[in-house]
């Protein structure tokens, strides 16, 4: 899969699993995204896709790297769709 396509899929999954924050942006916790069965089947390397989307300024989250368990409560915010 190419990275642009994976980022598009990521945007769709954030919309499916997330909810609007106070600013009206869709947001989802990393743990919810990581532990979702559908996401597990779609993304071979979810963390890599998240980093690519962050680099393209499509999403934002605190820190550079998200790890399961440690960062389950980190918000992933959709900046553009």
mmJSON file of the N, C-alpha and C atoms, coordinates in Angstrom:
{"data_MODEL":{"atom_site":{
"group_PDB":["ATOM","ATOM","ATOM","ATOM","ATOM","ATOM","ATOM","ATOM","ATOM","ATOM","ATOM","ATOM","ATOM","ATOM","ATOM","ATOM","ATOM","ATOM","ATOM","ATOM","ATOM","ATOM","ATOM","ATOM","ATOM","ATOM","ATOM","ATOM","ATOM","ATOM","ATOM","ATOM","ATOM","ATOM","ATOM","ATOM","ATOM","ATOM","ATOM","ATOM","ATOM","ATOM","ATOM","ATOM","ATOM","ATOM","ATOM","ATOM","ATOM","ATOM","ATOM","ATOM","ATOM","ATOM","ATOM","ATOM","ATOM","ATOM","ATOM","ATOM","ATOM","ATOM","ATOM","ATOM","ATOM","ATOM","ATOM","ATOM","ATOM","ATOM","ATOM","ATOM","ATOM","ATOM","ATOM","ATOM","ATOM","ATOM","ATOM","ATOM","ATOM","ATOM","ATOM","ATOM","ATOM","ATOM","ATOM","ATOM","ATOM","ATOM","ATOM","ATOM","ATOM","ATOM","ATOM","ATOM","ATOM","ATOM","ATOM","ATOM","ATOM","ATOM","ATOM","ATOM","ATOM","ATOM","ATOM","ATOM","ATOM","ATOM","ATOM","ATOM","ATOM","ATOM","ATOM","ATOM","ATOM","ATOM","ATOM","ATOM","ATOM","ATOM","ATOM","ATOM","ATOM","ATOM","ATOM","ATOM","ATOM","ATOM","ATOM","ATOM","ATOM","ATOM","ATOM","ATOM","ATOM","ATOM","ATOM","ATOM","ATOM","ATOM","ATOM","ATOM","ATOM","ATOM","ATOM","ATOM","ATOM","ATOM","ATOM","ATOM","ATOM","ATOM","ATOM","ATOM","ATOM","ATOM","ATOM","ATOM","ATOM","ATOM","ATOM","ATOM","ATOM","ATOM","ATOM","ATOM","ATOM","ATOM","ATOM","ATOM","ATOM","ATOM","ATOM","ATOM","ATOM","ATOM","ATOM","ATOM","ATOM","ATOM","ATOM","ATOM","ATOM","ATOM","ATOM","ATOM","ATOM","ATOM","ATOM","ATOM","ATOM","ATOM","ATOM","ATOM","ATOM","ATOM","ATOM","ATOM","ATOM","ATOM","ATOM","ATOM","ATOM","ATOM","ATOM","ATOM","ATOM","ATOM","ATOM","ATOM","ATOM","ATOM","ATOM","ATOM","ATOM","ATOM","ATOM","ATOM","ATOM","ATOM","ATOM","ATOM","ATOM","ATOM","ATOM","ATOM","ATOM","ATOM","ATOM","ATOM","ATOM","ATOM","ATOM","ATOM","ATOM","ATOM","ATOM","ATOM","ATOM","ATOM","ATOM"],
"id":[1,2,3,4,5,6,7,8,9,10,11,12,13,14,15,16,17,18,19,20,21,22,23,24,25,26,27,28,29,30,31,32,33,34,35,36,37,38,39,40,41,42,43,44,45,46,47,48,49,50,51,52,53,54,55,56,57,58,59,60,61,62,63,64,65,66,67,68,69,70,71,72,73,74,75,76,77,78,79,80,81,82,83,84,85,86,87,88,89,90,91,92,93,94,95,96,97,98,99,100,101,102,103,104,105,106,107,108,109,110,111,112,113,114,115,116,117,118,119,120,121,122,123,124,125,126,127,128,129,130,131,132,133,134,135,136,137,138,139,140,141,142,143,144,145,146,147,148,149,150,151,152,153,154,155,156,157,158,159,160,161,162,163,164,165,166,167,168,169,170,171,172,173,174,175,176,177,178,179,180,181,182,183,184,185,186,187,188,189,190,191,192,193,194,195,196,197,198,199,200,201,202,203,204,205,206,207,208,209,210,211,212,213,214,215,216,217,218,219,220,221,222,223,224,225,226,227,228,229,230,231,232,233,234,235,236,237,238,239,240,241,242,243],
"type_symbol":["N","C","C","N","C","C","N","C","C","N","C","C","N","C","C","N","C","C","N","C","C","N","C","C","N","C","C","N","C","C","N","C","C","N","C","C","N","C","C","N","C","C","N","C","C","N","C","C","N","C","C","N","C","C","N","C","C","N","C","C","N","C","C","N","C","C","N","C","C","N","C","C","N","C","C","N","C","C","N","C","C","N","C","C","N","C","C","N","C","C","N","C","C","N","C","C","N","C","C","N","C","C","N","C","C","N","C","C","N","C","C","N","C","C","N","C","C","N","C","C","N","C","C","N","C","C","N","C","C","N","C","C","N","C","C","N","C","C","N","C","C","N","C","C","N","C","C","N","C","C","N","C","C","N","C","C","N","C","C","N","C","C","N","C","C","N","C","C","N","C","C","N","C","C","N","C","C","N","C","C","N","C","C","N","C","C","N","C","C","N","C","C","N","C","C","N","C","C","N","C","C","N","C","C","N","C","C","N","C","C","N","C","C","N","C","C","N","C","C","N","C","C","N","C","C","N","C","C","N","C","C","N","C","C","N","C","C","N","C","C","N","C","C"],
"label_atom_id":["N","CA","C","N","CA","C","N","CA","C","N","CA","C","N","CA","C","N","CA","C","N","CA","C","N","CA","C","N","CA","C","N","CA","C","N","CA","C","N","CA","C","N","CA","C","N","CA","C","N","CA","C","N","CA","C","N","CA","C","N","CA","C","N","CA","C","N","CA","C","N","CA","C","N","CA","C","N","CA","C","N","CA","C","N","CA","C","N","CA","C","N","CA","C","N","CA","C","N","CA","C","N","CA","C","N","CA","C","N","CA","C","N","CA","C","N","CA","C","N","CA","C","N","CA","C","N","CA","C","N","CA","C","N","CA","C","N","CA","C","N","CA","C","N","CA","C","N","CA","C","N","CA","C","N","CA","C","N","CA","C","N","CA","C","N","CA","C","N","CA","C","N","CA","C","N","CA","C","N","CA","C","N","CA","C","N","CA","C","N","CA","C","N","CA","C","N","CA","C","N","CA","C","N","CA","C","N","CA","C","N","CA","C","N","CA","C","N","CA","C","N","CA","C","N","CA","C","N","CA","C","N","CA","C","N","CA","C","N","CA","C","N","CA","C","N","CA","C","N","CA","C","N","CA","C","N","CA","C","N","CA","C","N","CA","C","N","CA","C","N","CA","C","N","CA","C","N","CA","C","N","CA","C"],
"label_alt_id":[null,null,null,null,null,null,null,null,null,null,null,null,null,null,null,null,null,null,null,null,null,null,null,null,null,null,null,null,null,null,null,null,null,null,null,null,null,null,null,null,null,null,null,null,null,null,null,null,null,null,null,null,null,null,null,null,null,null,null,null,null,null,null,null,null,null,null,null,null,null,null,null,null,null,null,null,null,null,null,null,null,null,null,null,null,null,null,null,null,null,null,null,null,null,null,null,null,null,null,null,null,null,null,null,null,null,null,null,null,null,null,null,null,null,null,null,null,null,null,null,null,null,null,null,null,null,null,null,null,null,null,null,null,null,null,null,null,null,null,null,null,null,null,null,null,null,null,null,null,null,null,null,null,null,null,null,null,null,null,null,null,null,null,null,null,null,null,null,null,null,null,null,null,null,null,null,null,null,null,null,null,null,null,null,null,null,null,null,null,null,null,null,null,null,null,null,null,null,null,null,null,null,null,null,null,null,null,null,null,null,null,null,null,null,null,null,null,null,null,null,null,null,null,null,null,null,null,null,null,null,null,null,null,null,null,null,null,null,null,null,null,null,null],
"label_comp_id":["UNK","UNK","UNK","UNK","UNK","UNK","UNK","UNK","UNK","UNK","UNK","UNK","UNK","UNK","UNK","UNK","UNK","UNK","UNK","UNK","UNK","UNK","UNK","UNK","UNK","UNK","UNK","UNK","UNK","UNK","UNK","UNK","UNK","UNK","UNK","UNK","UNK","UNK","UNK","UNK","UNK","UNK","UNK","UNK","UNK","UNK","UNK","UNK","UNK","UNK","UNK","UNK","UNK","UNK","UNK","UNK","UNK","UNK","UNK","UNK","UNK","UNK","UNK","UNK","UNK","UNK","UNK","UNK","UNK","UNK","UNK","UNK","UNK","UNK","UNK","UNK","UNK","UNK","UNK","UNK","UNK","UNK","UNK","UNK","UNK","UNK","UNK","UNK","UNK","UNK","UNK","UNK","UNK","UNK","UNK","UNK","UNK","UNK","UNK","UNK","UNK","UNK","UNK","UNK","UNK","UNK","UNK","UNK","UNK","UNK","UNK","UNK","UNK","UNK","UNK","UNK","UNK","UNK","UNK","UNK","UNK","UNK","UNK","UNK","UNK","UNK","UNK","UNK","UNK","UNK","UNK","UNK","UNK","UNK","UNK","UNK","UNK","UNK","UNK","UNK","UNK","UNK","UNK","UNK","UNK","UNK","UNK","UNK","UNK","UNK","UNK","UNK","UNK","UNK","UNK","UNK","UNK","UNK","UNK","UNK","UNK","UNK","UNK","UNK","UNK","UNK","UNK","UNK","UNK","UNK","UNK","UNK","UNK","UNK","UNK","UNK","UNK","UNK","UNK","UNK","UNK","UNK","UNK","UNK","UNK","UNK","UNK","UNK","UNK","UNK","UNK","UNK","UNK","UNK","UNK","UNK","UNK","UNK","UNK","UNK","UNK","UNK","UNK","UNK","UNK","UNK","UNK","UNK","UNK","UNK","UNK","UNK","UNK","UNK","UNK","UNK","UNK","UNK","UNK","UNK","UNK","UNK","UNK","UNK","UNK","UNK","UNK","UNK","UNK","UNK","UNK","UNK","UNK","UNK","UNK","UNK","UNK","UNK","UNK","UNK","UNK","UNK","UNK"],
"label_asym_id":["A","A","A","A","A","A","A","A","A","A","A","A","A","A","A","A","A","A","A","A","A","A","A","A","A","A","A","A","A","A","A","A","A","A","A","A","A","A","A","A","A","A","A","A","A","A","A","A","A","A","A","A","A","A","A","A","A","A","A","A","A","A","A","A","A","A","A","A","A","A","A","A","A","A","A","A","A","A","A","A","A","A","A","A","A","A","A","A","A","A","A","A","A","A","A","A","A","A","A","A","A","A","A","A","A","A","A","A","A","A","A","A","A","A","A","A","A","A","A","A","A","A","A","A","A","A","A","A","A","A","A","A","A","A","A","A","A","A","A","A","A","A","A","A","A","A","A","A","A","A","A","A","A","A","A","A","A","A","A","A","A","A","A","A","A","A","A","A","A","A","A","A","A","A","A","A","A","A","A","A","A","A","A","A","A","A","A","A","A","A","A","A","A","A","A","A","A","A","A","A","A","A","A","A","A","A","A","A","A","A","A","A","A","A","A","A","A","A","A","A","A","A","A","A","A","A","A","A","A","A","A","A","A","A","A","A","A","A","A","A","A","A","A"],
"label_entity_id":["1","1","1","1","1","1","1","1","1","1","1","1","1","1","1","1","1","1","1","1","1","1","1","1","1","1","1","1","1","1","1","1","1","1","1","1","1","1","1","1","1","1","1","1","1","1","1","1","1","1","1","1","1","1","1","1","1","1","1","1","1","1","1","1","1","1","1","1","1","1","1","1","1","1","1","1","1","1","1","1","1","1","1","1","1","1","1","1","1","1","1","1","1","1","1","1","1","1","1","1","1","1","1","1","1","1","1","1","1","1","1","1","1","1","1","1","1","1","1","1","1","1","1","1","1","1","1","1","1","1","1","1","1","1","1","1","1","1","1","1","1","1","1","1","1","1","1","1","1","1","1","1","1","1","1","1","1","1","1","1","1","1","1","1","1","1","1","1","1","1","1","1","1","1","1","1","1","1","1","1","1","1","1","1","1","1","1","1","1","1","1","1","1","1","1","1","1","1","1","1","1","1","1","1","1","1","1","1","1","1","1","1","1","1","1","1","1","1","1","1","1","1","1","1","1","1","1","1","1","1","1","1","1","1","1","1","1","1","1","1","1","1","1"],
"label_seq_id":[1,1,1,2,2,2,3,3,3,4,4,4,5,5,5,6,6,6,7,7,7,8,8,8,9,9,9,10,10,10,11,11,11,12,12,12,13,13,13,14,14,14,15,15,15,16,16,16,17,17,17,18,18,18,19,19,19,20,20,20,21,21,21,22,22,22,23,23,23,24,24,24,25,25,25,26,26,26,27,27,27,28,28,28,29,29,29,30,30,30,31,31,31,32,32,32,33,33,33,34,34,34,35,35,35,36,36,36,37,37,37,38,38,38,39,39,39,40,40,40,41,41,41,42,42,42,43,43,43,44,44,44,45,45,45,46,46,46,47,47,47,48,48,48,49,49,49,50,50,50,51,51,51,52,52,52,53,53,53,54,54,54,55,55,55,56,56,56,57,57,57,58,58,58,59,59,59,60,60,60,61,61,61,62,62,62,63,63,63,64,64,64,65,65,65,66,66,66,67,67,67,68,68,68,69,69,69,70,70,70,71,71,71,72,72,72,73,73,73,74,74,74,75,75,75,76,76,76,77,77,77,78,78,78,79,79,79,80,80,80,81,81,81],
"pdbx_PDB_ins_code":[null,null,null,null,null,null,null,null,null,null,null,null,null,null,null,null,null,null,null,null,null,null,null,null,null,null,null,null,null,null,null,null,null,null,null,null,null,null,null,null,null,null,null,null,null,null,null,null,null,null,null,null,null,null,null,null,null,null,null,null,null,null,null,null,null,null,null,null,null,null,null,null,null,null,null,null,null,null,null,null,null,null,null,null,null,null,null,null,null,null,null,null,null,null,null,null,null,null,null,null,null,null,null,null,null,null,null,null,null,null,null,null,null,null,null,null,null,null,null,null,null,null,null,null,null,null,null,null,null,null,null,null,null,null,null,null,null,null,null,null,null,null,null,null,null,null,null,null,null,null,null,null,null,null,null,null,null,null,null,null,null,null,null,null,null,null,null,null,null,null,null,null,null,null,null,null,null,null,null,null,null,null,null,null,null,null,null,null,null,null,null,null,null,null,null,null,null,null,null,null,null,null,null,null,null,null,null,null,null,null,null,null,null,null,null,null,null,null,null,null,null,null,null,null,null,null,null,null,null,null,null,null,null,null,null,null,null,null,null,null,null,null,null],
"Cartn_x":[0.834,0.0,0.875,0.441,1.221,0.757,1.646,1.405,0.234,0.043,-1.078,-2.408,-2.493,-3.717,-3.942,-2.885,-3.013,-3.446,-2.917,-3.309,-4.799,-5.277,-6.709,-7.552,-7.107,-7.824,-7.808,-6.68,-6.561,-7.569,-7.708,-8.674,-10.082,-10.429,-11.756,-11.963,-10.934,-11.051,-11.154,-10.454,-10.566,-11.99,-12.559,-13.941,-14.917,-14.65,-15.542,-15.484,-14.289,-14.102,-14.103,-13.859,-13.675,-14.955,-14.772,-15.88,-15.337,-16.214,-15.754,-15.263,-14.164,-13.676,-14.316,-13.858,-14.447,-14.321,-13.296,-13.073,-13.796,-14.522,-15.239,-14.388,-13.154,-12.274,-12.503,-12.425,-12.567,-11.319,-11.54,-10.43,-10.711,-9.643,-9.773,-8.533,-8.714,-7.583,-6.776,-5.462,-4.586,-4.966,-5.284,-5.635,-6.858,-7.847,-9.055,-8.71,-7.912,-7.494,-6.654,-5.691,-4.767,-5.472,-6.456,-7.119,-8.341,-8.691,-9.842,-9.512,-10.38,-10.134,-10.029,-10.912,-10.883,-9.564,-9.1,-7.825,-6.664,-6.731,-5.675,-5.577,-6.717,-6.717,-6.28,-6.508,-6.172,-4.694,-4.204,-2.867,-1.826,-0.834,0.282,1.147,1.335,2.17,1.424,0.499,-0.333,0.512,1.528,2.358,3.078,3.541,4.193,3.228,1.999,0.972,0.629,0.536,0.274,1.387,2.623,3.757,3.752,3.432,3.372,2.261,1.102,-0.021,0.306,1.037,1.437,2.412,3.337,4.327,3.647,2.545,1.786,0.787,0.789,-0.104,-1.594,-1.897,-3.282,-3.844,-2.965,-3.346,-2.307,-2.646,-1.647,-1.818,-0.706,-0.706,0.562,0.533,1.689,2.784,4.014,5.148,5.484,6.512,6.98,6.501,6.471,6.178,5.146,4.139,3.109,3.296,3.247,3.416,2.164,1.751,0.563,0.764,-0.284,-0.226,0.214,1.412,1.982,1.216,0.836,0.21,-1.254,-1.927,-3.321,-4.258,-3.954,-4.832,-4.429,-3.473,-3.061,-4.115,-4.536,-5.509,-4.85,-5.488,-5.09,-6.179,-5.783,-6.732,-6.623,-7.76,-7.826,-7.848,-6.832,-6.723,-7.41,-7.39,-8.026,-8.534,-9.546,-10.078,-10.222],
"Cartn_y":[-1.195,0.0,1.252,2.268,3.496,4.324,5.189,5.911,6.882,7.498,8.434,7.721,6.513,5.729,5.345,4.945,4.574,5.769,6.954,8.155,8.449,8.27,8.449,7.481,6.23,5.234,5.626,6.15,6.592,7.696,8.645,9.736,9.163,8.191,7.571,6.86,6.185,5.461,6.425,7.551,8.555,9.108,9.342,9.83,8.792,7.51,6.437,6.256,6.299,5.988,7.215,8.384,9.583,10.325,11.417,12.319,13.746,14.712,16.104,16.601,17.366,17.982,19.361,20.152,21.469,22.406,22.19,23.026,22.489,21.391,20.807,19.888,19.627,18.721,17.296,16.354,14.945,14.514,13.803,13.325,11.902,11.119,9.742,9.419,8.625,8.185,7.144,7.182,6.224,4.788,4.529,3.171,2.628,3.497,3.076,2.707,3.537,3.285,2.014,1.886,0.754,-0.571,-0.572,-1.82,-2.172,-1.333,-1.602,-2.72,-3.717,-4.86,-4.45,-3.556,-3.126,-2.421,-1.554,-0.863,-1.86,-2.859,-3.87,-4.61,-4.805,-5.484,-4.58,-3.282,-2.343,-1.955,-1.599,-1.011,-2.015,-2.214,-3.072,-2.39,-1.08,-0.293,0.99,0.878,2.019,3.201,2.944,4.028,4.763,4.018,4.639,5.497,5.022,5.79,7.053,6.952,8.129,9.158,8.706,9.634,10.312,9.561,10.139,11.178,10.883,11.824,13.075,12.899,14.05,14.93,14.299,15.038,15.864,15.326,16.031,17.023,17.145,18.055,17.745,16.457,16.001,15.703,15.254,14.997,15.634,15.69,16.106,15.259,15.046,14.374,14.758,14.633,14.975,13.925,14.377,13.472,13.086,12.275,11.832,10.43,9.564,8.154,7.696,6.979,6.466,4.964,4.529,3.112,2.608,1.402,0.801,0.66,0.931,0.853,2.171,2.589,3.818,5.052,5.082,6.268,6.058,5.111,4.818,6.02,6.934,8.076,9.336,9.235,10.389,10.644,11.908,12.305,12.456,11.886,12.096,12.986,14.16,15.16,15.289,15.19,15.333,16.817,17.293,18.71,19.023,18.057,18.236,16.893,16.947,15.686,15.779],
"Cartn_z":[0.0,0.0,0.0,-0.711,-0.639,0.56,1.016,2.262,2.147,0.988,0.82,0.994,0.455,0.595,2.054,2.739,4.159,5.005,4.678,5.416,5.193,3.959,3.665,4.494,4.578,5.388,6.868,7.322,8.706,9.016,8.114,8.292,8.45,7.608,7.692,9.031,9.51,10.782,11.963,11.899,12.968,12.991,11.813,11.743,12.299,12.01,12.459,13.975,14.541,15.958,16.86,16.287,17.087,17.398,18.106,18.42,18.399,18.166,18.099,19.458,19.442,20.678,20.827,21.783,22.043,20.841,20.03,18.837,17.604,17.762,16.637,15.769,16.196,15.449,15.93,15.002,15.385,16.145,17.234,18.042,18.519,18.637,19.111,19.948,20.969,21.793,21.021,21.179,20.504,20.845,22.097,22.521,21.801,21.572,20.857,19.42,18.784,17.4,17.317,18.235,18.21,18.47,19.363,19.76,18.927,17.957,17.099,16.107,16.014,15.127,13.661,13.244,11.839,11.505,12.404,12.195,12.166,13.028,13.065,11.735,11.072,9.781,8.632,8.77,7.7,7.726,8.909,9.014,9.471,8.62,8.99,10.039,9.857,10.77,11.128,12.072,12.451,12.91,13.718,14.252,13.11,12.121,10.964,10.167,10.013,9.299,10.071,11.395,12.222,12.086,12.092,11.964,10.598,9.548,8.198,8.106,8.704,8.685,9.498,10.593,11.408,10.634,9.944,9.154,8.057,7.504,6.454,7.045,8.395,9.116,8.905,8.785,8.666,10.05,10.935,12.329,13.243,14.532,15.528,16.773,17.457,18.752,19.476,20.802,21.619,21.455,21.374,21.287,19.866,19.738,18.43,18.082,19.101,18.882,19.903,19.441,20.338,20.526,21.771,22.093,22.791,22.43,23.037,24.536,25.268,26.727,27.331,27.023,27.58,27.123,25.85,25.262,24.866,25.49,25.126,25.283,26.209,26.453,25.702,24.783,23.981,22.906,22.805,21.791,20.431,19.418,18.031,17.427,16.976,16.501,14.983,14.315,12.862,12.526,11.813,11.463,10.141,9.235,7.936,7.427,6.577,6.041,4.585],
"occupancy":[1.0,1.0,1.0,1.0,1.0,1.0,1.0,1.0,1.0,1.0,1.0,1.0,1.0,1.0,1.0,1.0,1.0,1.0,1.0,1.0,1.0,1.0,1.0,1.0,1.0,1.0,1.0,1.0,1.0,1.0,1.0,1.0,1.0,1.0,1.0,1.0,1.0,1.0,1.0,1.0,1.0,1.0,1.0,1.0,1.0,1.0,1.0,1.0,1.0,1.0,1.0,1.0,1.0,1.0,1.0,1.0,1.0,1.0,1.0,1.0,1.0,1.0,1.0,1.0,1.0,1.0,1.0,1.0,1.0,1.0,1.0,1.0,1.0,1.0,1.0,1.0,1.0,1.0,1.0,1.0,1.0,1.0,1.0,1.0,1.0,1.0,1.0,1.0,1.0,1.0,1.0,1.0,1.0,1.0,1.0,1.0,1.0,1.0,1.0,1.0,1.0,1.0,1.0,1.0,1.0,1.0,1.0,1.0,1.0,1.0,1.0,1.0,1.0,1.0,1.0,1.0,1.0,1.0,1.0,1.0,1.0,1.0,1.0,1.0,1.0,1.0,1.0,1.0,1.0,1.0,1.0,1.0,1.0,1.0,1.0,1.0,1.0,1.0,1.0,1.0,1.0,1.0,1.0,1.0,1.0,1.0,1.0,1.0,1.0,1.0,1.0,1.0,1.0,1.0,1.0,1.0,1.0,1.0,1.0,1.0,1.0,1.0,1.0,1.0,1.0,1.0,1.0,1.0,1.0,1.0,1.0,1.0,1.0,1.0,1.0,1.0,1.0,1.0,1.0,1.0,1.0,1.0,1.0,1.0,1.0,1.0,1.0,1.0,1.0,1.0,1.0,1.0,1.0,1.0,1.0,1.0,1.0,1.0,1.0,1.0,1.0,1.0,1.0,1.0,1.0,1.0,1.0,1.0,1.0,1.0,1.0,1.0,1.0,1.0,1.0,1.0,1.0,1.0,1.0,1.0,1.0,1.0,1.0,1.0,1.0,1.0,1.0,1.0,1.0,1.0,1.0,1.0,1.0,1.0,1.0,1.0,1.0,1.0,1.0,1.0,1.0,1.0,1.0],
"B_iso_or_equiv":[0.0,0.0,0.0,0.0,0.0,0.0,0.0,0.0,0.0,0.0,0.0,0.0,0.0,0.0,0.0,0.0,0.0,0.0,0.0,0.0,0.0,0.0,0.0,0.0,0.0,0.0,0.0,0.0,0.0,0.0,0.0,0.0,0.0,0.0,0.0,0.0,0.0,0.0,0.0,0.0,0.0,0.0,0.0,0.0,0.0,0.0,0.0,0.0,0.0,0.0,0.0,0.0,0.0,0.0,0.0,0.0,0.0,0.0,0.0,0.0,0.0,0.0,0.0,0.0,0.0,0.0,0.0,0.0,0.0,0.0,0.0,0.0,0.0,0.0,0.0,0.0,0.0,0.0,0.0,0.0,0.0,0.0,0.0,0.0,0.0,0.0,0.0,0.0,0.0,0.0,0.0,0.0,0.0,0.0,0.0,0.0,0.0,0.0,0.0,0.0,0.0,0.0,0.0,0.0,0.0,0.0,0.0,0.0,0.0,0.0,0.0,0.0,0.0,0.0,0.0,0.0,0.0,0.0,0.0,0.0,0.0,0.0,0.0,0.0,0.0,0.0,0.0,0.0,0.0,0.0,0.0,0.0,0.0,0.0,0.0,0.0,0.0,0.0,0.0,0.0,0.0,0.0,0.0,0.0,0.0,0.0,0.0,0.0,0.0,0.0,0.0,0.0,0.0,0.0,0.0,0.0,0.0,0.0,0.0,0.0,0.0,0.0,0.0,0.0,0.0,0.0,0.0,0.0,0.0,0.0,0.0,0.0,0.0,0.0,0.0,0.0,0.0,0.0,0.0,0.0,0.0,0.0,0.0,0.0,0.0,0.0,0.0,0.0,0.0,0.0,0.0,0.0,0.0,0.0,0.0,0.0,0.0,0.0,0.0,0.0,0.0,0.0,0.0,0.0,0.0,0.0,0.0,0.0,0.0,0.0,0.0,0.0,0.0,0.0,0.0,0.0,0.0,0.0,0.0,0.0,0.0,0.0,0.0,0.0,0.0,0.0,0.0,0.0,0.0,0.0,0.0,0.0,0.0,0.0,0.0,0.0,0.0,0.0,0.0,0.0,0.0,0.0,0.0],
"pdbx_formal_charge":[null,null,null,null,null,null,null,null,null,null,null,null,null,null,null,null,null,null,null,null,null,null,null,null,null,null,null,null,null,null,null,null,null,null,null,null,null,null,null,null,null,null,null,null,null,null,null,null,null,null,null,null,null,null,null,null,null,null,null,null,null,null,null,null,null,null,null,null,null,null,null,null,null,null,null,null,null,null,null,null,null,null,null,null,null,null,null,null,null,null,null,null,null,null,null,null,null,null,null,null,null,null,null,null,null,null,null,null,null,null,null,null,null,null,null,null,null,null,null,null,null,null,null,null,null,null,null,null,null,null,null,null,null,null,null,null,null,null,null,null,null,null,null,null,null,null,null,null,null,null,null,null,null,null,null,null,null,null,null,null,null,null,null,null,null,null,null,null,null,null,null,null,null,null,null,null,null,null,null,null,null,null,null,null,null,null,null,null,null,null,null,null,null,null,null,null,null,null,null,null,null,null,null,null,null,null,null,null,null,null,null,null,null,null,null,null,null,null,null,null,null,null,null,null,null,null,null,null,null,null,null,null,null,null,null,null,null,null,null,null,null,null,null],
"auth_seq_id":[1,1,1,2,2,2,3,3,3,4,4,4,5,5,5,6,6,6,7,7,7,8,8,8,9,9,9,10,10,10,11,11,11,12,12,12,13,13,13,14,14,14,15,15,15,16,16,16,17,17,17,18,18,18,19,19,19,20,20,20,21,21,21,22,22,22,23,23,23,24,24,24,25,25,25,26,26,26,27,27,27,28,28,28,29,29,29,30,30,30,31,31,31,32,32,32,33,33,33,34,34,34,35,35,35,36,36,36,37,37,37,38,38,38,39,39,39,40,40,40,41,41,41,42,42,42,43,43,43,44,44,44,45,45,45,46,46,46,47,47,47,48,48,48,49,49,49,50,50,50,51,51,51,52,52,52,53,53,53,54,54,54,55,55,55,56,56,56,57,57,57,58,58,58,59,59,59,60,60,60,61,61,61,62,62,62,63,63,63,64,64,64,65,65,65,66,66,66,67,67,67,68,68,68,69,69,69,70,70,70,71,71,71,72,72,72,73,73,73,74,74,74,75,75,75,76,76,76,77,77,77,78,78,78,79,79,79,80,80,80,81,81,81],
"auth_comp_id":["UNK","UNK","UNK","UNK","UNK","UNK","UNK","UNK","UNK","UNK","UNK","UNK","UNK","UNK","UNK","UNK","UNK","UNK","UNK","UNK","UNK","UNK","UNK","UNK","UNK","UNK","UNK","UNK","UNK","UNK","UNK","UNK","UNK","UNK","UNK","UNK","UNK","UNK","UNK","UNK","UNK","UNK","UNK","UNK","UNK","UNK","UNK","UNK","UNK","UNK","UNK","UNK","UNK","UNK","UNK","UNK","UNK","UNK","UNK","UNK","UNK","UNK","UNK","UNK","UNK","UNK","UNK","UNK","UNK","UNK","UNK","UNK","UNK","UNK","UNK","UNK","UNK","UNK","UNK","UNK","UNK","UNK","UNK","UNK","UNK","UNK","UNK","UNK","UNK","UNK","UNK","UNK","UNK","UNK","UNK","UNK","UNK","UNK","UNK","UNK","UNK","UNK","UNK","UNK","UNK","UNK","UNK","UNK","UNK","UNK","UNK","UNK","UNK","UNK","UNK","UNK","UNK","UNK","UNK","UNK","UNK","UNK","UNK","UNK","UNK","UNK","UNK","UNK","UNK","UNK","UNK","UNK","UNK","UNK","UNK","UNK","UNK","UNK","UNK","UNK","UNK","UNK","UNK","UNK","UNK","UNK","UNK","UNK","UNK","UNK","UNK","UNK","UNK","UNK","UNK","UNK","UNK","UNK","UNK","UNK","UNK","UNK","UNK","UNK","UNK","UNK","UNK","UNK","UNK","UNK","UNK","UNK","UNK","UNK","UNK","UNK","UNK","UNK","UNK","UNK","UNK","UNK","UNK","UNK","UNK","UNK","UNK","UNK","UNK","UNK","UNK","UNK","UNK","UNK","UNK","UNK","UNK","UNK","UNK","UNK","UNK","UNK","UNK","UNK","UNK","UNK","UNK","UNK","UNK","UNK","UNK","UNK","UNK","UNK","UNK","UNK","UNK","UNK","UNK","UNK","UNK","UNK","UNK","UNK","UNK","UNK","UNK","UNK","UNK","UNK","UNK","UNK","UNK","UNK","UNK","UNK","UNK","UNK","UNK","UNK","UNK","UNK","UNK"],
"auth_asym_id":["A","A","A","A","A","A","A","A","A","A","A","A","A","A","A","A","A","A","A","A","A","A","A","A","A","A","A","A","A","A","A","A","A","A","A","A","A","A","A","A","A","A","A","A","A","A","A","A","A","A","A","A","A","A","A","A","A","A","A","A","A","A","A","A","A","A","A","A","A","A","A","A","A","A","A","A","A","A","A","A","A","A","A","A","A","A","A","A","A","A","A","A","A","A","A","A","A","A","A","A","A","A","A","A","A","A","A","A","A","A","A","A","A","A","A","A","A","A","A","A","A","A","A","A","A","A","A","A","A","A","A","A","A","A","A","A","A","A","A","A","A","A","A","A","A","A","A","A","A","A","A","A","A","A","A","A","A","A","A","A","A","A","A","A","A","A","A","A","A","A","A","A","A","A","A","A","A","A","A","A","A","A","A","A","A","A","A","A","A","A","A","A","A","A","A","A","A","A","A","A","A","A","A","A","A","A","A","A","A","A","A","A","A","A","A","A","A","A","A","A","A","A","A","A","A","A","A","A","A","A","A","A","A","A","A","A","A","A","A","A","A","A","A"],
"auth_atom_id":["N","CA","C","N","CA","C","N","CA","C","N","CA","C","N","CA","C","N","CA","C","N","CA","C","N","CA","C","N","CA","C","N","CA","C","N","CA","C","N","CA","C","N","CA","C","N","CA","C","N","CA","C","N","CA","C","N","CA","C","N","CA","C","N","CA","C","N","CA","C","N","CA","C","N","CA","C","N","CA","C","N","CA","C","N","CA","C","N","CA","C","N","CA","C","N","CA","C","N","CA","C","N","CA","C","N","CA","C","N","CA","C","N","CA","C","N","CA","C","N","CA","C","N","CA","C","N","CA","C","N","CA","C","N","CA","C","N","CA","C","N","CA","C","N","CA","C","N","CA","C","N","CA","C","N","CA","C","N","CA","C","N","CA","C","N","CA","C","N","CA","C","N","CA","C","N","CA","C","N","CA","C","N","CA","C","N","CA","C","N","CA","C","N","CA","C","N","CA","C","N","CA","C","N","CA","C","N","CA","C","N","CA","C","N","CA","C","N","CA","C","N","CA","C","N","CA","C","N","CA","C","N","CA","C","N","CA","C","N","CA","C","N","CA","C","N","CA","C","N","CA","C","N","CA","C","N","CA","C","N","CA","C","N","CA","C","N","CA","C","N","CA","C","N","CA","C","N","CA","C","N","CA","C"],
"pdbx_PDB_model_num":[1,1,1,1,1,1,1,1,1,1,1,1,1,1,1,1,1,1,1,1,1,1,1,1,1,1,1,1,1,1,1,1,1,1,1,1,1,1,1,1,1,1,1,1,1,1,1,1,1,1,1,1,1,1,1,1,1,1,1,1,1,1,1,1,1,1,1,1,1,1,1,1,1,1,1,1,1,1,1,1,1,1,1,1,1,1,1,1,1,1,1,1,1,1,1,1,1,1,1,1,1,1,1,1,1,1,1,1,1,1,1,1,1,1,1,1,1,1,1,1,1,1,1,1,1,1,1,1,1,1,1,1,1,1,1,1,1,1,1,1,1,1,1,1,1,1,1,1,1,1,1,1,1,1,1,1,1,1,1,1,1,1,1,1,1,1,1,1,1,1,1,1,1,1,1,1,1,1,1,1,1,1,1,1,1,1,1,1,1,1,1,1,1,1,1,1,1,1,1,1,1,1,1,1,1,1,1,1,1,1,1,1,1,1,1,1,1,1,1,1,1,1,1,1,1,1,1,1,1,1,1,1,1,1,1,1,1,1,1,1,1,1,1]
}}}
